[in-house]
Amino acid sequence: MKLTLALPALFRPADDAPPLPELPAFNQILRYGRVAHLPRRPSEFYARHLWRGSLLAHAKAFAGLPPEQPAAFASPVWQQMGMHQASIVGGEYLHIDAEEAARLCTELSAFYREDGWTFHVVRPDLWLLAKPSESDWQVAPLPDVCGQVGSSAQACGADALEWLAKQTEIQMWLHAHPVNQTRAAQGLPALNGLWLWQDATGEQTADWVAASSPWAQFAEGEKIDAPYNFAALLAHIEETARPVSEAVVWLDDLAATVHMGDVSAYCDILESWETHWFAPLLGALRTGRVRQLAVETDGEQGGSLVLTRRSLRAFWKKRRVFRGTGWA
């Protein structure tokens, strides 16, 4: 089996790198692996592993919209505006329930009836905006703007001003909405913005995906939730008795620590992975249970670290220690 461990947000900025726990197995993987640098934005990394083809086309089919219907994504977010940038948290971390999503989409559709805009729930954290015609604005997909974003995330194109006006209008509409009043009373963050964006084309090649991320909704082939550890993954594969030639295990726990600025949780997660994934995978390589292991991540320092059983024989390679900021 060829296995890819996809770890979005594995690397932290150089000026925000905490002291890390001991990671002996991962340091061994780092020592023997072959590094291929490939910077990728989060949306590109998600699209590389979690779906194939147009994400917008998949969503329109799911929502019952015809393929030719002009549409865009409308992602509910929590945002806090600063002087020069905004802090944005995506809906997958905001505990939005189906009833809230349905109510907001219904009422937004009524609010924009004269514009011919209608909103449709794909899942509670991802909605579709159907429009009378296509709009000429381009903007970064939601995964690329979560965390801290600046003016570079704004729309461009002939209709960019329309995009900005609608974003602002929707913020004002959401500000005093009863849904948010209820959420505030429950101690939940407000849904105080919609990020309007267009599409991301997927390049999934694996025939087997283990991912708990909502972005794996349209993954092709065999799909399960990400298991707790490597042993659970093997147990599931053996239980199904189906051959697996190429598998992706998508673990996105670190992404939330970046969005929330939680350095302590980042360290805790790495320490947990050392026990539940890195050490067992190293053992599986040595026994031949895994034919090839690839560890991949996104970001400016992103890329892949690939090794095989044969790679582990390169005793002359220097020892390496993971510092949290890149492969070096």
N, C-alpha and C positions, 0 to 999 in steps of 0.2 A: 504493500500500500504506500502510495505517495501522499504525505500529509502536510498540509500547510496550516501553520498556526498564525492566524491573522490577528494582530494586536494593535488596533488603532490607538494613537496617542501614546505610544510606548516611550517616546523621547520628550523630555521637557526642555524648555529654553535654557541655555547655558547659565543665565543669571538667576534661574529658579530651580536649580538642581539640588535636592536635599541629600544628606548622607543616607546611603542605601543599606539595607540589611545584607547579610552574607548570602550570596547566590552562587554557590559552587558549581551546581549543575549548569546553570545558564552561562557561567563563565567558561565552562568546558565547551558548550555549544558555540559560544563566541570565539573561542580559540581555534576550533577546528573548521568552522564554517567558512564558506566562500561568500564574500560580501559583494553585492551588486547594488550600487547606489542608484536610486530612482525616486526623486522628489515627487510626491503626489499630494494634491489637496485631499482633504477628507472625503469629499464627494466622489473623487476619482477612485479612491481606495475602496469605498463602499461599493461603487459600481463594478470594480474589478472582480469582486468576490460574491456579491449578494443577488445579482439579477443579470439577465441577458436581454439586450435590446433596449427599447425606449421605456423608461420608468413611467412616463406620462401615458403612453399607450396602454401599459398594463393597468394603470389606475383608472383610465377611462373605461376600459372593458369591465373592471370590477364594479364601477359605479353605474354601469348600464348606459354610458354615453356613447354615441356613435364615434367611430374612428376619426371622422372628418370634423368633429365638433371642436372649435377653438377653445382652448382651456389652458389653465396654469395651475400650479400648486399653490395652496394657501395654508401655510403652517402656523398654527397658534403658538405663541411664544410668550415668555416673560422677559421683559427688557427694562433696563434701568439706564437712563440717558446721563452721560457725563458731558463735560465741556467739549471734548474732542473725540469721544468715542462712546459706544454703547456696550453694555454688558447684556448678552442674550443667552437665555437658556431655552433649549428646544422642548417641544411638547412631550417627548417621550419620558422626560424627567419630572413632569408637572402633575402627574396623577389625574389626567382628564378622563372623566367617565363618558360612556356612550350617550347618556341622556344630555349632558352638558353640550357635547359636540353637536348633537342633533338639534337642540334648541337654538344654539348660536347660528348654525348654518341656515335654519329655517328663517330666523329673524333677520339675518344679514341679506338673504335673498329678497325678503319683503322690503328691506331698506333700500336695496339697489334695483328694485323692479323697473324703474324708468330707464336705467342704464342697460337693462337686459342681462344683468349679472345674476347667476344663481350659484349657490354653494352646495357642495355634496360631500358627505362623509365617506372617506376611504377607510379610515380608522380614526379613533378619537384624536390622535396627535397629527393627523395628515388629512387635509381637506382638498377638494378640487373646486376651482373657480371656472365655471363655464361662461363664455362671453359671446356676444354676437359676431365678433370678428377678431382676427389676430391683432396683437399689439406689438409694436416695435420697441420693446425694452428688454435689456439683458441684465441679469443680476446674478450674483453668486447663489448657488443652491444652499439650502438651509444648513447642511452639515458643515459648510465652510464658514458660516458666520457665527456659530455658537461659540461662546466665550467672549473675548474682547474684540470688537470690530470698530474700524474707523471709517472715514469717508470713502475709502477705496471699495467698500462693499455696496455703495449706492449704484443705482441703475444707470445704464447708458442706453443710447438709442433715441430715435425721433420721439417716442412716447414716454421718455424717462420722467418728464414732469407730471404726466398723468399717474405714473407709478407712485411717485413721491406724494402726490396729493391724496391718492386713495389710501396709501399706508397711514398718512397722518389722520385722515378722516376716520378710518377704522379704529385707530387708537382712541380717538375722542369718543367714538360710539361705544367702545368696550369699557371705557373708564368708569362709568357709573352703572354698568349693566348689572341687573339683579344676580346673574350667575357669579359675578365677581364679588358681590356683596356676601353671597352665601359662602364662597370659597374663603373670603377673609375671616368670616365667623368661625370657619373650620380650621383656620390656621394654615390654609393652602395658599401658594403664590397666585397672584392674579394672572389671568390670560389677558394681557394688556396690549397685545399687538398681533398682527398677522404678517408673516414674511411671504410675499408673493414672488414665486420663482417658477422657472419653466421646465426644464427637463435634465436628465442625466442618462447617458447611454451606457448600459451595463455590458460587461465582457466576461461574465461568469463562464469558467471552463470546467470546474469540478462537477462531478456527477453526484456528489454527496456533500451536504452542508449541515453543519451543526452550529446553530446560532440562535440566541434568544432575542436578538435585536429585532425591533419591529421593521427595520429596513430589509429584513430577509423575507418579507411577506410574499414576494414574487420570485423567490429563488426556484430554479428548475431542478428536476431530479429529486432524489431522496432528501428530505429535510427533517431535522429534529431540533429540539432546544439544545443549547450548549450544555453538555453534561458537567457534573461537578468536578470530575477529574478524569484522567486518562483511562483508569481502570473501568469507569462507568462507560466510557466511549467504546472500549473493546467489548464489554459485555453486551452493549446494544448491537454492535455489528455482528457478534457471534449469534445473538438471539434471532436476528432477522435472517441469518444464513444467506445473505445476498453478497456477492462479490463487490468489493469497493476498490476501484483502481486509483481514484484521486479524490481526496476528501479535504474539506476546509473546516477547521474549527475556529469560529469567530468569537473572540473574547473581548468585549468592548468596555469592561469595567473601568479601565483607566480614563476613558473619554469623559466620564462624569467628573472625575477628580480634576480634570483640566477646566471644565466649565464652571465648577464650583470653587476652584482654587484650593482644593483639599490635598495638601502635600502629605499629610500623615496617612490618609487613605491610600495614596499612590504607593507608599512604601509597604503598607500592609498587604495590598493586593499582590505586589511582586513577590513578597515572602510566601504568600499562599500558593502562588503559581509555581514557585520553586519546588514545593512539596508535591503538588497535585498534577503538575504538567511537565516542568523542565526535567526533573530527575527521572520520572518514569519514561519520558520520551527518549532520553539519552540511553536508558537501559534497553528500550525497544529497538533502537538503532543497533546496539551492540549484538542483540540476539537475532536481528534480521526481521523482526515483526513489522518494523517500519522500514521500507526500502529507501525512502528519501524524506528528509525533514526540511521544510522551509519555514523560517520565521520571518514574517513580513510586517512592515508598519508604514505609516504615512508621514507627511510633514516634509520640511525642507531637507532633513537628514535621512529621509525614509529610503526604503528599498527592501532587499531581502538578504537573508543569511541562509545559505543552503549547505547541507551536509548529508553524507551517506555513511554507511558502515565503514567503507574504505577510508573516508575522511579521517576517522578516528585513529588511523594508524600513523598519521603524520606527527610523530612524537617530537619532531624538531621545531614545530611551530611554537612561538612564544606564548607564554601565559598572558591572558588578558582579563581585565576586570571591568565589568559593566558599571559605568558612571551615571547613566540615565540621560545622557545628552546626545548619544550617537553610537555607532558601532565600534568606534575606536576605544 
